Amino acid sequence: MQVVERELSAAIETDHPVLNEAAHHLLRAGGKRIRPIFVLLAGKFGDYSIDRLKYVAVPLELIHMATLVHDDVIDDAATRRGHPTVKSKWDNKIAMYTGDYILGRSLSIVSRLSDPEVHKLLSDAIVEMVKGEIEQIRDFFNWKQNLRRYLRRIKRKTALLIAVSCQLGGMVSGAPERHVRALYHFGYNAGMAFQITDDILDFTGTAKQLGKPAGSDLRQGNVTLPVLYALNREEETKKRQIHAFLQSEGEAVPIDDMVRLIRNSEGIRFAQALADTYLSKAIHALNELPLGKYRDSLKQIAHFIGERSY
């Protein structure tokens, strides 16, 4: 990971002063780096070479970083991970072009690998991720959506890129096909649990833990799983409050009241149970991999995803 951090910094280095400062500002804000970690661990099931794996691990994290910059513009977010966003420190235009620059650098770096299947998998994941983001924007404040629609959205928005991180780490290292397939299934299910956990933490976490205000998703109109469940299963008085909030696009009910309502609803417990189900599937997929410390590490990360508070 020290190699990856150095390569990330080198990847976004440019002689353009504004782009350079904005991109490094984002990088310094940190992050879990879960995508490159999955690439490196998946690489342990084949012929491990950091000199090849970095050409996947770094681009995947850069793609994720680029989407964060763009998301902050869409969400009008002032902070991320407890630091000012690029859009708040500069402006929307600088943020959008910074995201574009980072995305461009990711594609430049992965081009150093000649396998066309690597490029196809990565580009397909980006396309699906954009579809998921567009679907999320389309469904802002939409109370007429169902569980299936939500799951498809988070699959595209989050889970596929994590699945591809595991898959490509194995592929680039020449791992057996059955192991690559198991790594993909592990990543997909871990990614679904990761996003559901994020959606839970938006209501149960503190601003200090999250690096942004609690209820930020709901403020933007993002109807996540805890809200969906409460909207359909809570008592009528609470359902009417949620409906009024969404119908008025956040004007009818104070956001703090909504956060408390959802936090104390059965929606949190339902979402946690579903996240646990996906984590169980992720851990089950590991049974196809050889025993050892690398498989154990993937299992430990799965448990971290389920238990994290940030």
PyMOL commands that set and color helices and strands:
alter all, ss='L'
color gray80, all
select helices_A, chain A and resi 2-11+17-28+34-43+50-75+86-89+92-110+116-138+147-172+177-204+207-210+216-220+225-233+236-247+255-263+266-288+293-307
alter helices_A, ss='H'
color red, helices_A
select strands_A, chain A and resi 79-80+83-84
alter strands_A, ss='S'
color yellow, strands_A
deselect
rebuild
show_as cartoon
